[in-house]
Amino acid sequence: MVLGALVSAGLSWTDLVGGLKRLRLNGYRLRKREVHRGALAAIKVDVIVQQGFQRPLTLAGIRKILVGSTLPGPVKERSRSVFDRLAEAEGAVHGVDPKNIHFHEVGVVDSFIDVVGGVLGCYLLNATRITSSPINVGAGSVQTSHGLLPVPGPAVAELAKEIPIYADGPRCELATPTGVALLRTLASEFGPMPAMKSTAVGYGAGDRNPDGWPNALRVFLEEESMSETRQTERMVQLEANLDDLSPQAYEYVMEQLFQVGAADVSLTPVVMKKSRPGVVLSCLATEDRTDAVLEVLFQETTTLGIRFHEVCRRVLPRRFVPVTTRSGVVRMKVAEVGAGWEKAAPEYEDCKALAKRTGHPLKTIMEEALLAYRRGLRKNRMLNERGRA
């Protein structure tokens, strides 16, 4: 569905097919065709497997194929991160070390093309920032090699931790582990559609075509001009003075605010009337999330009134770059300052989850992630210099 949507939106079919040949995989061919999903015309890309691998592949075997390919460095790294996520999720579900997870000998060919093709397609389109809506995982149950399982399946449920999901439409599986792992690696944000001036729209279809449900993936493309590099956003700032709320409640209140879509929440100690110590709770949200934020503040705090006003904020373009540490995959949040400069920081929630799972110190995981990102930068610079030479 990702490949079909990208091709429908303008990705060159010739460039995609030619680029995937650099993976050096045989035994398959690609076919594209126009289909209908409900009232929508969509592109369906079929991966026709003629011959699978002789035996199931481990994560090490997959990494070896990626390293031995002639794909661009960023495509190799992101593709590897998708498979790392898949192996970690399957390992967590089945209680097996991710290194010992075996990928099915035929299905892994499909996965290679789906994963590498999706990453390569975004690379060929020069996508600098990718966002995603909440993921519709479907409902009901699905028959697998492990028997009948609820939807979402265990691997999808594991991969979907910390991102918004929902169930709507027919009672069937609408999100696969490969699709969720790919989205988690490519997308820097999950939430409502951002304000944009789209230049192209694409629709991608999968195999399933349920009655009365337009089962297609939609992609919007936007051209980023230099003048729009630093985007100005209109936000609403909400504030409440609190002097009688238990300090134990603040953590829960902040969690609830972020869950309903707050962009930022802060607590500032102040001295209030009658010299009483208090706290100013400040919250930043988009206009469409203001009512939800107000509801949380009124329900979960002791305030009787909330100040709010419209503000503007200037934000740097940012993207997420996955890196691999000895503890697992960590997303690096990278912001472009301009003139070739950027700043990067490891995503705290990724590091926190790995620290809990592995027992490694959080500080060590964050340091390793930053070091891995810097090594990747140096490697890419060396490759670029060799290319120019």
N, C-alpha and C positions, 0 to 999 in steps of 0.2 A: 504493500500500500504506500509505503514511503517512496519507493522507486517510481511508482506510477504517478504519484502526486508531483514529484520533482520534474519528471519528464513532461507531464501535462502543463506545468508552470513555465517551461522553457528550457529545461536542461537538455543539451544536445544528446540525442540517442547515440550518435556516432562516437562522441567523446566518452560517454558512459561505457559503452561496449569495449572501446579501445582501452580505456583506463583499467577496466576489470581484467583485461588480458595480462596486465602487469602483475596480477596476483599469481600468475603461473599455475592456475588450476585447470585441469582438463576434465572431460566427462560431463559437460553441461553445455547448454546453449540458451540464449535469451530470446524471448519473443514478446513483442508488445502488440496490444490490440485495444480498440475502443469498445467499451461495454457500457451498459446502463445499470445504475443502482438507483432504483426508484425513478424519479424524474431527472436524475443527474447523469450527464455523460462523463465518463471517467476513463482513465488509462489503466489497463491491467498489464503488469509485467510478469510474465511466467518464467520461472527458472526450471527448465526441463532437464532433469538429471538423467544422463545416459549411463553413467557409471559412477558409483560412490567410492569411498575409500575401502581398502581391503580389510581394515580393522578400525574399531572406534578410536577416535583421537582424544588424547589428554590435552590439558591446557598447555603443557609444554610443547606438544606437537603443533597446536594451533599457532602458538607464538613463533615457532620455527618457520612455519609457512609464511607468516607475515614478515618476519625479519628477512627471509630469503627472497621476498618479492621486490619489484622495482617501483613500488608505489611511493608517493611523496611521504616524507617523514611524518607530518602531522596526521595523514590518513592512517599510516601504520600505528601510530601511538593511540589515536582515538579508537580504532578498530580493536586493538588489543585491550583497551579499557572496557569496551563493551563485553568482550568475552570474559574478562576478569570478573565483571559484575555478574554475568550469568553463572560462572563457576562458583562464586561466593554465595549466590542465592541458592543454587542447587545444593551446595555443601551444607549451608545452614539448615535447609529443609530436611535433608537426609542424614545429617550428623556425620558428614564425611569431609575430610580435608579437601579444599578446592583443587589442590594439585592432583588429587586422585579421581576427580570427576571425569567420566568418559562421555564424549559427545557421540551420538549415533552416526554410523559410517555414511549413511545416505543423507540424513537430515542435516548433517554438518555442512554439506555442499550448499544446500539452500541457505543455511545460516551465514555462511561465508559471503555469499552474494548479497543477501539482504543487508547484512551489517556493513561490509566493506562498500557495497554500492551506495547505501545511504550516506555513509561518511564521505565517500568520494564525491557523490552528487553535490553535497553541501559545499565541499571544497572547490569543485569546478564552478559552482555558482558564486564563489567568493562570499559565502555567508559569514558575516562577522559577528552577528548576534542572532540567536535563535530562541524564541519563546514558545511555550506550549500551553494550550488550555488544560484544565483538569482532564484526566484520562477516564474515558468510559470503559470500564472493565467488563461490563455485561453482567448476567445473572444466571441462575439455574445451576446446572451441573454439566460436567464434561467427562467423556470416557477416555481414559489414558492407559498407558502400559502399566500404571500402578493401580488401576481400577477406577471406579467412579469417584470423581472429586468435585467439590463445590467450586463455583465460579465466584471470584477469581481463584485460580489454582494456587497452591502453596508458593510456587516460585514467583508468580506475579505479585502475590501479597507481600512477599519478602522484598521484592524489588521496588514496590510502591511505597515503602516506608518513607515518611517525611514529605511526601508529595500529595497533592489533592487528587482523589479519585472519586468516582460516583458510578452508579448503576442505573441505566435507562434503556428502554427499548426492549427487543426480544430477549427471551430467556436462552442465551447462548454466550459463548466466550467471545468477547470483542477486543481483548488485548492479550497478546501472547508474551511470554518471557522475553523473547528476542526483541519484540517491538518496544516493550517498556524499558529494557536495558539500553536500547538505542536512543530512545527519547531522553532518558536520564543522563546519558553521556553528552548528547548534542545540545540540549536545552539549558539555558542559564536561569530561566524563570518559568514557573508554572502559575497560571492565574488567568484573570480576565484578559481579553484581547487588548493590547496597547493601542493608543492612538497612532495611526499610520496613514500614509498615502500609498496604497498598494499599486504596483505597476503590473502585476500578473497574479492570476489565481489558478491553482491546479487541483485536480481531483484524482485521487488514486484509489483503485479498487483492489480488494482481496478476493479470495475464493467464495466467501460466504455472501449470499444474496437473499436475506430473509424478506418475506412478504411484508410490504407496508413500512419498510425501514430503509432509508437511503444510506446504506452501509459504505461510506466512502470517507477517505481522509482528505481534508482540505488544507492547502498550503497557500499562504499569501506571501508575495515577495515585495520588498520595498527597496528602492535605490537610496543608498545613504550618500548624501552630498557632504562635502567638506564643511559647508556652513552649518550643517545640522549635526556635526560630530558631537558637540556638547549640547545635549538636549535640555530645553527648559520645560519644566512640568508645572502645572497648576495643582497645588495640593491644599488640603484643609488642615490647619493646626488646631488641636483641641487641648484645653488645659483645665485642670481642676485642682484646687487647693485642698489638701487632706491633712487633718491633725488628730483624727480619732479612729484611724484604720489600723488594725493590727499589722505590724511589720511582716508577720508570717504570710499575709494575704497578697503582698505585692507580687511575688513570683507568679502566683496563679493568675492574677489579674493581667500581668504582662503576657503570659502564655495565651490567655483568651483573646486579648487584643490582636496579637499576631495571627491567631487562627482565623479571625474574621476579616483579615486583610490589611491591618495597620502596617505602614511601611517602616515606621520607627516609633519606639516608645522609650522615654527617659524619665528618671526620677531626680529631682533637684531639692536638696534640703534648704529650707527657708525658716525665718522667724516670723510668725504670724501675730495676729492681734493678741494683746495681753501677754506678749513675750512668749507665747507657746511655740515650741518647735513643731514644724510641719514639713510637708513634702508637696512640691508641685509636680503632678503627673502630667507630662506632655506627650501628645500623640500626634503622629503625622499620617494622613490617609488621603486617598483619592476621594473625589466628591461622591462617587457611587458607593463608597464604603463608609461614609460618614454616619448614616443611620445605624449601621451595625455596631460601629465603635461607640456611639452614644448609648446604645442599649447595654453594652457590656459595662460601661462606666457607671451608669445609673443602677444596674443590677448588682454589680460586684463591689462597688465602693460605697462609702458613706456620704458622698457629695450630694448636695441638693441643687447644684447649678454648675454648668460647664460653659466656659468661654470658647468660642471658635471663630476663626477668621481665615480667609483665603490667603495663601502665600505662594510664592514662586520658588522653585529650587532648580539649580543647574546641576546636571549629572553628567558624569563621564561615560562614554560607551564602554561596556564591559562584556566579558565573555568568560565562560568556564573552560578551563583546560585540565583534563584528568591526568594525574601522574600516578605512578605506581611506587609504593613504599614497601618495606618488608612486612608491614602490617596489613596492607591492602590498598585499594584505590582511593585517592583523595582528589577532590576537585579544587583547583586553584582559581580563585576569582581574580581576573586580570582586567585592570582598567587602563585605557589609553589616555595618557596625559597630553600627548601631542608632540610634534617634532621628533618622533621616534622613541619617546620615553613612555614607560608604562610602570604601573605598580601592581604587585601581585601579593596575595595572601591566601593561605589555605582555608578552605571552608570549615568553620568550627564544628558544625554538626557532623560532617564526615569524620573528622578527627575524633570527636567525642564518641561516636558509634564504634570506631575501630578500637579506641582505648578500652571501652567496656568489653568488647568481644575478645580482645587479645590479652588484656592485662598490661599492655605496654603503657608507659607514661604518656599522657596527653602532650606534654611539652616536647617529648622526643619525636612523636609522630608529626607534629607541626613543623619541627625543624627539618625532619627527613623529607617532608613534602616540599618545602621551600628549596632544599638542596637539590631534589630531583628535578624541580622545575628549572632551576638555574643551569643544571647540567644539560637539560634539553635545549635551552636557549643557546648555550655555547656550541652544542653539536649542530644545531640548525645554521648558526652563523658560519661555522667552518664549512658546512656543505654548500652554503650559498657562495662563499668565497671561492671554493673549488670550482663551482659552476661558472662563475664569472671568469676564472682563470682559463 
